[in-house]
């Protein structure tokens, strides 16, 4: 399993980015996928995810209304459109493959991409 995130960068507050996560080594359509982030000195936290079964999407309260998760099964790629960026969004963003029981459980982590938001 390989998950490669890209698209991060340095952006001013209020700006936007589109993060991508290219996947290989598994049947993409069959798995839940999610984005997490880890800010300097903080624990990794969930940002957004969606289930494979019905495509339901979930967002943390801190990003709801600003971030949009999507996937292209044909390209085996997941995206995170991040708008209205704030300095608090500065973090390394990781994509993941997962499964859904009552909650999203990570099966595999991808390499992260750094998002830095300047004030």
C-alpha positions as CSV (number, residue, x, y, z in Angstrom):
1,X,0.0,0.0,0.0
2,X,1.3,3.4,-0.9
3,X,-0.3,6.8,-0.2
4,X,1.5,9.9,-1.4
5,X,0.2,13.3,-0.4
6,X,1.2,16.5,-2.2
7,X,0.0,20.0,-2.8
8,X,1.1,21.7,0.4
9,X,2.9,25.0,0.5
10,X,3.2,28.4,2.0
11,X,0.0,30.5,1.8
12,X,-1.3,33.7,3.3
13,X,-4.2,33.6,5.7
14,X,-7.4,33.5,3.7
15,X,-5.8,31.6,0.9
16,X,-6.5,28.2,-0.6
17,X,-4.8,25.0,-1.6
18,X,-5.8,21.7,-3.0
19,X,-4.1,18.7,-1.4
20,X,-3.9,15.4,-3.3
21,X,-3.3,11.9,-2.2
22,X,-2.4,9.3,-4.9
23,X,-3.0,5.7,-3.8
24,X,-1.7,2.4,-5.1
25,X,-1.5,-1.2,-3.9
26,X,-5.1,-1.8,-2.9
27,X,-8.6,-1.7,-4.4
28,X,-9.2,2.0,-4.0
29,X,-13.0,1.9,-4.2
30,X,-13.3,-0.6,-1.3
31,X,-11.8,1.5,1.4
32,X,-12.6,4.5,3.5
33,X,-10.1,7.3,3.2
34,X,-9.2,10.2,5.4
35,X,-7.1,13.2,6.1
36,X,-5.3,14.0,9.3
37,X,-3.0,16.8,10.3
38,X,-0.3,17.3,12.9
39,X,0.7,20.8,14.0
40,X,4.1,21.5,15.6
41,X,4.0,20.3,19.2
42,X,0.5,18.8,19.0
43,X,-1.0,15.4,18.5
44,X,-2.2,14.2,15.1
45,X,-5.9,15.0,14.7
46,X,-8.6,13.9,12.2
47,X,-9.6,16.5,9.6
48,X,-12.0,14.7,7.3
49,X,-12.9,11.3,6.0
50,X,-15.4,9.4,4.0
51,X,-16.8,6.0,4.0
52,X,-16.5,3.6,1.0
53,X,-20.0,2.1,1.5
54,X,-22.1,5.1,1.0
55,X,-19.7,8.0,0.4
56,X,-20.7,9.8,3.5
57,X,-18.3,12.6,4.4
58,X,-17.2,13.8,7.9
59,X,-15.4,16.9,9.0
60,X,-13.9,18.1,12.2
61,X,-15.6,21.1,13.7
62,X,-12.5,23.3,13.1
63,X,-12.6,22.8,9.3
64,X,-16.3,22.4,8.6
65,X,-17.4,24.8,5.9
66,X,-13.9,25.6,4.8
67,X,-12.5,22.2,3.7
68,X,-14.0,19.8,1.2
69,X,-12.9,16.2,0.8
70,X,-13.4,14.3,-2.5
71,X,-12.1,11.3,-4.4
72,X,-11.7,10.2,-7.9
73,X,-11.9,6.5,-8.0
74,X,-10.8,6.3,-11.6
75,X,-7.6,8.1,-10.8
76,X,-7.2,6.5,-7.4
77,X,-6.7,9.9,-5.9
78,X,-8.3,11.7,-2.9
79,X,-8.3,15.4,-2.6
80,X,-8.8,18.0,0.2
81,X,-9.7,21.5,-1.0
82,X,-8.7,23.8,1.8
83,X,-10.2,27.3,1.7
84,X,-10.1,30.2,4.1
85,X,-6.9,29.1,5.6
86,X,-5.9,30.3,9.1
87,X,-2.5,30.2,10.8
88,X,-4.0,27.5,13.1
89,X,-4.3,25.3,10.0
90,X,-0.5,25.1,9.8
91,X,0.4,21.5,10.0
92,X,1.7,18.4,8.1
93,X,-1.3,16.9,6.4
94,X,-1.4,13.1,6.1
95,X,-3.8,11.0,4.0
96,X,-4.8,7.5,5.2
97,X,-6.6,4.4,4.2
98,X,-9.1,3.2,6.8
99,X,-12.1,1.3,7.8
100,X,-15.4,2.3,9.4
101,X,-16.9,0.6,12.4
102,X,-18.4,3.2,14.7
103,X,-15.5,5.4,14.0
104,X,-12.8,5.7,11.3
105,X,-9.8,3.5,12.0
106,X,-6.6,4.0,10.2
107,X,-5.1,1.0,8.4
108,X,-2.2,2.8,6.6
109,X,-0.6,6.2,6.7
110,X,0.7,8.1,3.8
111,X,3.6,10.5,3.7
112,X,2.5,14.0,4.7
113,X,2.6,17.3,3.0
114,X,3.3,20.6,4.9
115,X,0.9,23.4,4.8
116,X,2.1,26.7,6.3
117,X,-0.3,29.6,6.7
118,X,1.2,33.0,7.4
119,X,-0.8,35.8,9.1
